[in-house]
Amino acid sequence: MYWQRTLVALGTIARKEAQRYLRIWVQTLLPPAITMALYFVIFGNLIGPRIGPMDGYTYIDFIVPGIIMMAVITNSYSNVVSSFFGAKFQRHVEEILVSPTPNAVILLGYISGGVSRGLLTGFIVTLVSMAFTRIEIHSIPITVSVVFLTSVLFSLGGFINAVFARKFDDISIVPVFILTPLTYLGGVFYSISLLPDFWRMASMANPVLYMVNAFRYGILGASDINIWVAYGLVLMFISILAAFSMYLLNRGVGIRG
């Protein structure tokens, strides 16, 4: 009975999170598709032919994995941070916290919403990219696992941001000043092999670089880094952020008065 009630609670939160962004799909799913289509047009079709091949691939083929991953990262993060902060702001998160629902189930429910939106957005952007180039996936298991783990990681990041946010402006600080620079400098539009030694080594400190390259390997079979190192780093960050998120929930940081 306990596990049955737990699964019902998890399913309820997960369904609520999915319905939340599906109900306003014009605001949540359509803008990423339009934005990424513009990237394909500008960087792929207009600038790409002037840049030439990148690591043996046409430029548009090279940037497709990075652009898909950029959409996944942004939407996974933004879904959880906006949803959980909204629950805090409207004070209905307290109703969940006083219920017998375990904190781990609450966290997993919110994360599931971010993951489902990230994966759905990634799928939509992939369909959009097929209007500009032909995609032949090198390894389906690597492609799917990397995009899933990345969604989980940034959903956890969005949850932590929401916990510490005190006003609506606070939920935009991390995406603007941290997430966006890391994403654009994460090898989405270029190979780090083109960089001078110093900047190549500095780029290795960017965790997004490992996710983008592991995903690129899954699609193209080419990567600037060892994909097993990428898996190890992603799993390590997920473990750290998940443990920290549970600590925040158990202590009621930023939630209980």
Backbone bond lengths (Angstrom), bond angles and torsions (degrees), N, CA, C in turn:
res aa  C-N    CA-C-N  psi(-1)  N-CA   C-N-CA  omega(-1)  CA-C   N-CA-C  phi
1 M - - - 1.462 - - 1.525 111.33 -
2 Y 1.337 116.07 -38.58 1.476 119.24 -178.31 1.520 110.92 -61.43
3 W 1.346 115.43 -46.91 1.456 119.07 -179.06 1.519 111.50 -67.58
4 Q 1.323 116.42 -32.33 1.459 119.89 177.93 1.526 110.38 -65.63
5 R 1.347 116.82 -44.33 1.460 120.52 178.74 1.525 110.98 -65.50
6 T 1.342 115.05 -36.84 1.461 119.31 179.59 1.516 111.26 -65.31
7 L 1.332 116.27 -42.64 1.460 120.27 179.05 1.525 111.65 -66.23
8 V 1.336 116.39 -35.85 1.465 119.84 177.01 1.526 109.99 -64.40
9 A 1.339 116.23 -42.72 1.466 120.24 178.90 1.519 111.05 -63.54
10 L 1.333 116.27 -44.25 1.462 120.45 179.29 1.522 110.94 -62.74
11 G 1.330 116.26 -44.92 1.463 120.30 179.86 1.520 112.01 -63.40
12 T 1.328 116.39 -35.67 1.460 120.42 -179.65 1.529 111.24 -66.65
13 I 1.340 116.21 -46.62 1.466 119.73 179.47 1.521 110.84 -65.58
14 A 1.336 115.78 -44.36 1.467 120.02 -179.41 1.529 110.93 -62.69
15 R 1.323 117.18 -40.96 1.471 120.83 179.69 1.529 110.21 -67.02
16 K 1.316 116.22 -40.29 1.469 119.78 178.07 1.516 111.36 -62.80
17 E 1.334 116.78 -40.34 1.463 120.93 -179.89 1.527 111.14 -67.67
18 A 1.319 116.88 -39.19 1.466 119.85 179.22 1.523 110.89 -68.91
19 Q 1.332 116.53 -43.32 1.458 120.10 179.63 1.519 111.50 -64.31
20 R 1.313 115.66 -29.36 1.468 119.98 -178.48 1.523 111.56 -60.98
21 Y 1.343 117.49 -47.73 1.468 118.25 -178.05 1.527 112.77 -86.73
22 L 1.349 117.27 -24.31 1.460 119.29 177.37 1.519 111.43 -72.11
23 R 1.333 116.43 -30.26 1.454 120.61 -179.71 1.529 111.82 -66.79
24 I 1.330 115.91 -29.54 1.467 120.71 179.18 1.531 109.33 -117.85
25 W 1.331 116.30 47.40 1.467 121.57 -174.52 1.522 112.22 -59.66
26 V 1.324 117.83 -26.49 1.460 120.35 179.14 1.529 110.34 -64.41
27 Q 1.329 116.51 -29.21 1.465 121.10 179.77 1.527 112.64 -94.07
28 T 1.326 117.69 -23.94 1.464 120.01 -172.50 1.534 114.01 -105.79
29 L 1.325 118.11 -35.28 1.464 121.02 -175.03 1.524 113.52 -106.73
30 L 1.308 116.99 -33.03 1.466 119.91 -177.61 1.531 113.54 -72.51
31 P 1.355 119.41 -44.50 1.475 119.19 -179.43 1.531 114.47 -57.34
32 P 1.356 119.77 -43.82 1.472 118.13 177.29 1.522 113.10 -59.76
33 A 1.330 116.77 -37.75 1.462 120.07 179.72 1.523 110.52 -63.86
34 I 1.334 116.96 -42.68 1.465 121.07 -179.92 1.522 110.53 -67.83
35 T 1.346 116.34 -44.79 1.464 120.49 -178.97 1.514 111.62 -61.56
36 M 1.326 116.85 -46.40 1.453 120.26 -178.96 1.529 112.06 -68.85
37 A 1.341 116.93 -31.58 1.460 119.87 175.07 1.524 110.36 -62.87
38 L 1.333 116.54 -37.47 1.464 120.34 176.88 1.527 110.87 -65.47
39 Y 1.335 116.89 -37.80 1.469 120.06 175.65 1.530 110.57 -59.97
40 F 1.328 115.48 -44.01 1.460 119.27 -179.57 1.530 111.18 -64.09
41 V 1.321 116.21 -40.30 1.464 120.07 -179.44 1.523 110.95 -67.60
42 I 1.336 116.07 -49.06 1.471 120.41 -174.09 1.519 111.72 -73.52
43 F 1.346 115.75 -54.48 1.458 119.31 -175.30 1.536 112.15 -81.75
44 G 1.328 116.26 -36.59 1.451 118.84 -176.56 1.509 114.03 -79.91
45 N 1.324 116.37 -52.86 1.464 120.08 -173.68 1.528 113.84 -88.35
46 L 1.329 117.90 -36.40 1.457 120.27 -175.16 1.527 113.11 -90.98
47 I 1.330 116.69 -49.39 1.472 120.75 -176.95 1.520 111.48 -89.37
48 G 1.325 117.12 -35.54 1.455 121.80 -175.40 1.517 115.67 -51.60
49 P 1.354 118.92 -49.59 1.462 119.33 -179.45 1.530 113.34 -60.35
50 R 1.328 117.47 -27.05 1.464 120.59 179.16 1.525 111.58 -80.19
51 I 1.347 116.04 -26.67 1.464 120.26 177.73 1.518 110.60 -76.97
52 G 1.317 116.19 -39.66 1.460 120.09 -179.59 1.519 111.79 91.67
53 P 1.329 117.03 -171.80 1.468 121.09 -177.64 1.526 112.08 -62.80
54 M 1.330 115.65 151.21 1.457 122.66 176.88 1.522 107.69 -128.53
55 D 1.319 116.93 114.48 1.467 122.16 -177.92 1.535 112.48 55.91
56 G 1.335 115.82 34.26 1.449 120.09 177.26 1.510 115.02 86.91
57 Y 1.327 118.42 3.08 1.455 122.48 179.62 1.528 109.26 -119.98
58 T 1.331 115.79 153.47 1.451 117.93 173.60 1.529 108.00 -60.58
59 Y 1.313 116.07 152.42 1.462 119.04 -173.39 1.523 112.03 -61.19
60 I 1.323 117.49 -39.61 1.460 118.59 -178.37 1.523 110.95 -67.37
61 D 1.342 117.62 -36.41 1.466 119.79 176.10 1.524 110.79 -64.82
62 F 1.329 115.79 -35.92 1.453 120.33 -178.14 1.527 111.51 -67.65
63 I 1.342 117.83 -39.25 1.472 120.20 -174.14 1.522 113.00 -86.68
64 V 1.333 118.20 -15.10 1.466 119.83 -178.71 1.531 112.92 -54.91
65 P 1.351 120.14 -50.21 1.470 119.14 179.09 1.523 112.88 -59.57
66 G 1.338 117.27 -40.68 1.456 120.21 -179.29 1.512 112.28 -65.37
67 I 1.330 117.56 -39.65 1.461 120.84 -179.98 1.524 110.78 -68.54
68 I 1.334 116.85 -39.64 1.467 119.70 176.05 1.524 110.03 -61.66
69 M 1.332 115.94 -45.94 1.460 119.95 -179.46 1.525 111.54 -64.02
70 M 1.319 117.34 -36.51 1.460 121.11 178.30 1.527 110.64 -61.26
71 A 1.325 117.06 -41.19 1.462 121.09 178.13 1.529 111.09 -66.38
72 V 1.327 116.19 -40.15 1.468 120.76 179.79 1.529 110.62 -63.70
73 I 1.326 116.75 -46.41 1.462 121.80 -178.80 1.526 110.82 -61.45
74 T 1.313 116.51 -49.89 1.458 121.55 -176.40 1.519 112.09 -61.97
75 N 1.323 116.85 -44.48 1.460 119.66 -174.94 1.523 112.89 -77.81
76 S 1.322 117.72 -34.78 1.470 119.87 175.33 1.523 109.92 -61.08
77 Y 1.314 115.47 -45.22 1.463 121.20 -177.82 1.522 111.03 -66.51
78 S 1.325 116.15 -50.75 1.467 119.89 -172.97 1.517 111.96 -67.39
79 N 1.326 118.42 -31.14 1.460 120.02 -179.00 1.521 111.52 -64.52
80 V 1.320 116.85 -46.42 1.465 119.89 -176.72 1.522 111.22 -73.57
81 V 1.325 117.53 -42.44 1.459 119.20 -176.75 1.524 110.86 -64.17
82 S 1.331 117.54 -40.44 1.459 119.98 -179.36 1.523 111.39 -73.15
83 S 1.330 116.94 -38.18 1.457 120.39 -177.68 1.524 111.92 -68.98
84 F 1.331 116.72 -49.24 1.465 118.29 -176.39 1.524 111.28 -71.50
85 F 1.330 117.16 -36.41 1.470 117.56 176.95 1.522 110.21 -66.63
86 G 1.333 117.03 -37.13 1.460 119.70 176.21 1.514 111.51 -61.22
87 A 1.338 116.34 -39.01 1.468 120.30 177.16 1.521 110.90 -65.46
88 K 1.331 117.31 -37.07 1.472 120.98 175.76 1.516 110.92 -66.56
89 F 1.313 115.68 -46.91 1.469 121.36 -175.74 1.530 111.09 -62.82
90 Q 1.327 116.59 -39.88 1.461 121.05 -179.49 1.527 112.19 -87.32
91 R 1.338 115.17 -4.06 1.465 123.85 174.11 1.529 114.09 65.90
92 H 1.340 117.81 16.58 1.463 116.87 175.81 1.526 111.75 -88.43
93 V 1.343 117.62 -3.82 1.460 119.35 174.78 1.528 109.94 -67.75
94 E 1.341 116.48 -25.56 1.467 120.45 179.87 1.524 111.27 -65.00
95 E 1.337 116.37 -30.62 1.458 119.67 178.90 1.530 110.77 -65.94
96 I 1.351 115.87 -35.54 1.464 119.32 177.79 1.513 110.61 -71.57
97 L 1.341 116.32 -39.46 1.458 120.75 -176.06 1.528 112.32 -68.23
98 V 1.325 117.81 -32.33 1.467 119.80 -179.86 1.523 111.79 -85.50
99 S 1.321 117.13 -7.87 1.462 120.83 176.87 1.532 109.09 -77.67
100 P 1.326 117.96 166.27 1.480 120.29 178.89 1.528 113.56 -75.26
101 T 1.329 117.43 8.64 1.468 120.68 179.89 1.537 109.74 -68.08
102 P 1.327 118.78 125.00 1.473 120.88 178.44 1.525 111.33 -61.15
103 N 1.324 115.63 147.01 1.467 120.10 -179.99 1.522 111.94 -60.05
104 A 1.331 116.01 -34.27 1.465 119.23 179.53 1.527 110.69 -63.43
105 V 1.316 117.45 -35.45 1.464 121.86 179.00 1.524 109.91 -70.41
106 I 1.342 116.65 -39.82 1.463 120.20 177.24 1.524 110.27 -60.58
107 L 1.334 115.65 -47.04 1.463 119.84 179.85 1.523 110.80 -62.77
108 L 1.321 116.66 -45.91 1.460 120.48 -178.20 1.526 111.36 -64.06
109 G 1.326 116.72 -34.87 1.460 120.34 179.17 1.516 112.07 -64.90
110 Y 1.336 115.95 -44.96 1.462 119.37 178.67 1.529 111.27 -68.14
111 I 1.328 116.16 -39.46 1.463 119.58 179.09 1.525 110.88 -64.00
112 S 1.322 116.80 -36.18 1.466 120.15 -179.87 1.524 111.03 -61.56
113 G 1.344 116.24 -35.22 1.455 119.37 177.44 1.515 111.76 -64.66
114 G 1.345 116.16 -44.06 1.462 119.92 178.39 1.513 112.04 -65.26
115 V 1.330 116.62 -40.28 1.463 120.48 -179.71 1.523 110.70 -65.88
116 S 1.333 117.03 -45.14 1.472 119.53 -178.26 1.526 110.95 -64.63
117 R 1.334 116.92 -39.18 1.467 118.52 178.16 1.521 110.85 -68.92
118 G 1.324 116.76 -40.13 1.464 119.78 178.53 1.514 111.84 -62.37
119 L 1.331 116.70 -44.85 1.464 120.31 -179.72 1.523 111.76 -67.17
120 L 1.340 116.27 -40.78 1.459 119.81 179.68 1.525 111.02 -65.39
121 T 1.334 115.86 -41.81 1.461 119.76 177.82 1.524 110.69 -64.31
122 G 1.327 116.67 -42.31 1.458 120.33 177.45 1.514 111.93 -60.03
123 F 1.339 116.78 -39.35 1.461 121.01 178.59 1.525 110.79 -65.81
124 I 1.332 116.46 -42.35 1.471 120.87 179.52 1.525 110.38 -63.43
125 V 1.336 116.77 -44.57 1.466 120.33 179.71 1.529 110.26 -65.19
126 T 1.317 117.19 -35.31 1.470 120.44 176.43 1.526 110.78 -61.93
127 L 1.328 116.15 -42.96 1.466 119.63 177.01 1.528 110.92 -62.58
128 V 1.337 116.19 -40.31 1.467 120.08 178.30 1.525 110.47 -62.60
129 S 1.335 116.30 -41.45 1.470 119.95 -177.77 1.524 112.00 -63.80
130 M 1.330 116.41 -26.92 1.463 120.13 -178.86 1.528 111.90 -69.46
131 A 1.335 116.34 -13.49 1.463 119.75 174.85 1.527 111.12 -79.08
132 F 1.344 115.92 -13.31 1.465 120.34 -176.63 1.522 113.11 -113.23
133 T 1.318 116.93 -24.89 1.465 119.76 -178.93 1.525 109.25 -156.64
134 R 1.299 115.32 168.63 1.458 120.60 179.43 1.530 109.31 -97.94
135 I 1.328 116.54 128.81 1.460 121.16 -178.16 1.524 109.73 -105.29
136 E 1.322 116.13 125.14 1.466 122.11 173.86 1.533 107.13 -122.63
137 I 1.310 115.71 109.75 1.467 120.78 -174.18 1.526 110.22 -74.71
138 H 1.328 115.03 127.14 1.465 121.31 -179.56 1.523 111.19 -73.60
139 S 1.333 117.60 -43.60 1.471 121.59 -178.78 1.522 108.99 -145.31
140 I 1.325 116.44 109.31 1.461 120.66 179.83 1.537 112.14 -64.16
141 P 1.353 119.67 -44.69 1.474 118.96 179.28 1.528 113.28 -58.52
142 I 1.327 117.34 -42.88 1.463 120.13 179.88 1.523 110.39 -67.75
143 T 1.320 116.83 -43.47 1.464 120.91 -179.87 1.523 111.41 -59.18
144 V 1.324 116.39 -49.58 1.467 120.88 -177.12 1.525 111.31 -68.25
145 S 1.326 117.25 -43.98 1.462 120.07 -177.00 1.523 111.85 -66.79
146 V 1.324 117.54 -39.13 1.463 120.31 -179.42 1.522 110.80 -66.59
147 V 1.327 117.00 -45.38 1.462 119.14 -178.49 1.529 110.52 -67.44
148 F 1.335 117.62 -34.02 1.468 120.63 177.87 1.525 110.92 -67.49
149 L 1.334 117.19 -48.44 1.461 120.75 -179.01 1.522 111.24 -64.02
150 T 1.325 116.72 -37.30 1.460 120.07 177.92 1.527 110.72 -64.58
151 S 1.327 117.03 -40.23 1.465 121.07 177.44 1.525 110.93 -61.84
152 V 1.314 116.06 -42.76 1.466 120.38 178.82 1.530 110.54 -62.52
153 L 1.321 116.06 -45.49 1.462 121.07 -177.16 1.529 111.46 -60.22
154 F 1.316 116.85 -48.18 1.466 119.16 -176.12 1.525 112.25 -79.71
155 S 1.304 117.88 -20.49 1.459 120.08 170.53 1.527 109.73 -67.29
156 L 1.319 116.37 -41.05 1.473 120.51 175.70 1.529 110.73 -63.23
157 G 1.337 115.98 -41.06 1.459 119.32 176.97 1.511 111.79 -61.35
158 G 1.326 117.25 -40.50 1.455 120.83 177.52 1.519 111.97 -65.31
159 F 1.326 117.06 -35.92 1.467 120.65 177.88 1.531 110.69 -64.08
160 I 1.308 116.65 -45.46 1.470 120.51 -179.44 1.529 110.61 -63.78
161 N 1.322 116.87 -41.51 1.464 120.63 176.94 1.525 110.30 -59.60
162 A 1.337 116.95 -42.66 1.462 121.04 -179.15 1.529 111.87 -65.24
163 V 1.330 116.85 -36.11 1.462 120.68 -179.86 1.527 110.83 -63.09
164 F 1.319 116.99 -42.64 1.461 120.62 -176.39 1.533 113.14 -85.78
165 A 1.325 118.05 -15.73 1.462 120.52 -178.72 1.525 110.50 -68.06
166 R 1.327 115.59 136.61 1.465 121.28 179.06 1.526 112.35 -110.50
167 K 1.318 116.57 -18.04 1.459 121.08 175.65 1.517 108.30 -146.60
168 F 1.342 115.36 168.17 1.460 119.52 -173.84 1.524 112.15 -61.16
169 D 1.322 117.10 -31.71 1.467 119.63 179.43 1.520 111.91 -62.75
170 D 1.337 116.42 -28.00 1.470 120.36 -176.09 1.529 112.43 -68.91
171 I 1.324 117.46 -24.23 1.466 118.42 -177.08 1.531 111.66 -80.33
172 S 1.333 117.08 -6.25 1.461 120.11 177.98 1.527 112.59 -102.95
173 I 1.328 117.46 -8.09 1.466 120.69 -176.88 1.526 111.38 -66.05
174 V 1.321 116.94 -50.96 1.465 120.73 -178.06 1.527 112.00 -64.39
175 P 1.347 119.44 -47.23 1.474 118.24 178.10 1.525 113.25 -59.77
176 V 1.331 117.65 -39.38 1.466 120.74 -175.54 1.522 111.88 -75.19
177 F 1.329 116.83 -46.71 1.462 120.29 -171.23 1.533 114.15 -95.76
178 I 1.319 118.00 -15.48 1.466 120.07 -178.49 1.519 111.56 -122.49
179 L 1.319 116.41 -55.52 1.464 120.41 -172.34 1.530 112.54 -65.76
180 T 1.323 117.01 -47.33 1.469 120.16 -178.73 1.526 112.39 -62.83
181 P 1.346 119.69 -48.99 1.477 118.59 177.77 1.523 113.22 -60.30
182 L 1.332 117.44 -42.00 1.462 119.86 179.79 1.528 111.28 -63.23
183 T 1.334 116.26 -37.46 1.463 120.03 -179.09 1.524 111.39 -69.21
184 Y 1.327 116.47 -47.51 1.463 119.60 -178.30 1.528 112.17 -68.56
185 L 1.335 116.52 -26.86 1.465 120.60 178.29 1.527 111.70 -97.52
186 G 1.329 116.31 14.90 1.459 120.76 -176.93 1.513 114.28 -98.45
187 G 1.317 117.58 22.85 1.452 120.19 177.16 1.507 114.71 80.45
188 V 1.344 116.79 20.43 1.464 119.69 178.71 1.521 111.03 -66.86
189 F 1.329 116.61 -44.07 1.463 121.32 -172.81 1.528 113.60 -107.89
190 Y 1.320 117.62 2.21 1.458 119.18 -178.19 1.525 110.07 -156.65
191 S 1.317 114.62 162.45 1.460 121.16 174.72 1.524 108.28 -95.09
192 I 1.315 117.21 135.74 1.467 119.00 -178.72 1.522 111.59 -69.08
193 S 1.339 117.37 -10.26 1.469 119.92 175.83 1.529 110.97 -66.16
194 L 1.333 117.06 -17.18 1.458 121.20 179.03 1.522 112.23 -82.55
195 L 1.328 116.75 -13.95 1.459 120.90 -174.29 1.528 111.58 -83.42
196 P 1.346 117.27 152.56 1.469 120.63 171.27 1.527 109.89 -61.05
197 D 1.311 116.25 161.53 1.467 121.03 -174.64 1.522 112.65 -54.20
198 F 1.334 116.94 -44.68 1.472 120.04 -176.82 1.521 111.11 -61.63
199 W 1.339 116.50 -48.23 1.457 119.99 -177.01 1.521 111.46 -73.22
200 R 1.336 116.96 -26.56 1.458 119.18 174.86 1.526 110.36 -66.51
201 M 1.324 115.84 -43.24 1.461 119.38 178.23 1.524 111.24 -68.00
202 A 1.333 117.04 -36.72 1.468 120.20 177.97 1.519 110.68 -65.25
203 S 1.322 116.84 -36.30 1.468 121.19 179.36 1.520 111.68 -64.70
204 M 1.323 116.95 -27.67 1.460 120.31 -179.48 1.526 112.38 -65.41
205 A 1.341 116.85 -15.48 1.460 120.63 178.00 1.530 112.11 -85.25
206 N 1.326 116.27 -4.32 1.461 121.27 -178.97 1.532 109.44 -89.81
207 P 1.332 119.06 112.44 1.475 120.31 -176.98 1.519 113.32 -64.03
208 V 1.346 117.17 -28.57 1.469 119.40 -179.54 1.524 110.93 -64.72
209 L 1.329 116.99 -30.08 1.461 121.48 179.39 1.528 110.89 -56.98
210 Y 1.318 116.93 -40.74 1.460 121.47 -177.53 1.531 111.22 -68.92
211 M 1.325 116.26 -38.76 1.466 119.94 -180.00 1.527 110.83 -69.01
212 V 1.325 116.14 -44.94 1.463 120.31 -179.81 1.525 110.57 -61.61
213 N 1.329 116.61 -44.34 1.454 119.85 -177.82 1.524 112.58 -71.01
214 A 1.322 117.02 -35.64 1.468 119.17 176.78 1.524 110.03 -65.85
215 F 1.325 116.70 -39.50 1.461 120.53 177.54 1.524 110.80 -68.09
216 R 1.334 115.97 -38.60 1.473 119.94 177.13 1.526 110.73 -63.02
217 Y 1.338 115.78 -37.06 1.466 118.69 177.30 1.526 110.10 -64.60
218 G 1.340 116.67 -39.83 1.453 119.74 179.85 1.519 112.58 -61.49
219 I 1.337 116.69 -34.19 1.461 120.42 -178.23 1.529 112.28 -90.50
220 L 1.343 116.17 -48.10 1.465 119.85 -173.98 1.525 113.88 -99.43
221 G 1.330 116.51 -24.47 1.454 119.64 -173.87 1.518 112.60 85.49
222 A 1.340 117.40 15.24 1.466 122.23 180.00 1.519 109.65 -129.11
223 S 1.331 116.34 141.54 1.458 120.75 -178.91 1.524 109.97 -155.09
224 D 1.334 116.01 146.85 1.462 121.07 176.95 1.527 111.96 -83.46
225 I 1.312 116.41 -12.00 1.469 120.03 -176.72 1.532 109.26 -132.63
226 N 1.321 115.90 167.26 1.460 121.73 177.04 1.529 109.12 -74.01
227 I 1.320 117.86 122.25 1.459 119.32 -174.08 1.526 112.32 -68.45
228 W 1.333 117.54 -25.30 1.470 118.81 178.77 1.517 110.57 -73.11
229 V 1.309 116.51 -30.77 1.469 119.69 171.82 1.528 109.10 -64.92
230 A 1.332 115.75 -39.87 1.463 120.65 178.69 1.528 110.58 -61.94
231 Y 1.335 117.05 -45.83 1.468 120.59 177.65 1.530 110.47 -58.89
232 G 1.322 116.09 -45.03 1.461 119.94 -178.98 1.514 112.44 -61.02
233 L 1.338 117.02 -43.67 1.460 120.85 -179.94 1.522 111.50 -66.52
234 V 1.322 116.81 -43.35 1.463 119.77 -179.74 1.526 110.75 -62.81
235 L 1.320 117.28 -45.37 1.463 120.54 179.11 1.522 111.35 -64.54
236 M 1.331 116.79 -36.44 1.466 119.92 177.87 1.524 110.83 -64.93
237 F 1.342 116.99 -45.28 1.463 120.38 179.64 1.522 111.55 -65.57
238 I 1.335 116.99 -37.86 1.463 119.94 177.53 1.525 110.31 -62.02
239 S 1.322 117.17 -44.08 1.466 121.53 179.83 1.522 111.02 -61.63
240 I 1.331 116.29 -43.78 1.468 120.63 -178.69 1.523 110.96 -66.17
241 L 1.331 117.00 -48.12 1.459 120.02 -177.59 1.528 111.92 -68.81
242 A 1.337 117.44 -35.50 1.462 120.44 178.06 1.525 110.45 -65.80
243 A 1.341 116.90 -43.29 1.462 120.62 178.69 1.528 110.41 -64.27
244 F 1.332 116.83 -40.95 1.465 120.81 179.63 1.531 110.78 -67.27
245 S 1.321 116.82 -38.83 1.468 120.95 178.46 1.523 110.85 -63.68
246 M 1.330 116.60 -42.10 1.461 119.72 178.05 1.522 111.00 -65.70
247 Y 1.323 116.59 -37.77 1.475 120.31 176.88 1.529 110.45 -61.12
248 L 1.333 116.42 -43.95 1.466 120.46 -179.79 1.529 111.16 -64.32
249 L 1.335 116.22 -41.54 1.461 119.43 179.10 1.529 111.63 -66.28
250 N 1.321 115.61 -44.57 1.467 119.15 -178.51 1.532 112.75 -64.71
251 R 1.331 115.95 -33.61 1.470 120.55 178.86 1.529 112.16 -87.08
252 G 1.311 116.56 -13.00 1.455 119.76 -179.26 1.511 113.53 71.88
253 V 1.316 117.16 26.30 1.487 121.45 -178.04 1.530 109.37 -64.39
254 G 1.329 115.04 128.62 1.450 120.80 177.24 1.518 114.46 70.92
255 I 1.332 116.43 3.34 1.475 120.25 -176.77 1.500 110.75 -118.67
256 R 1.317 116.35 -57.32 1.450 120.22 178.95 1.524 109.31 -84.48
257 G 1.293 114.37 137.45 1.451 118.82 -178.44 1.485 112.65 -60.18
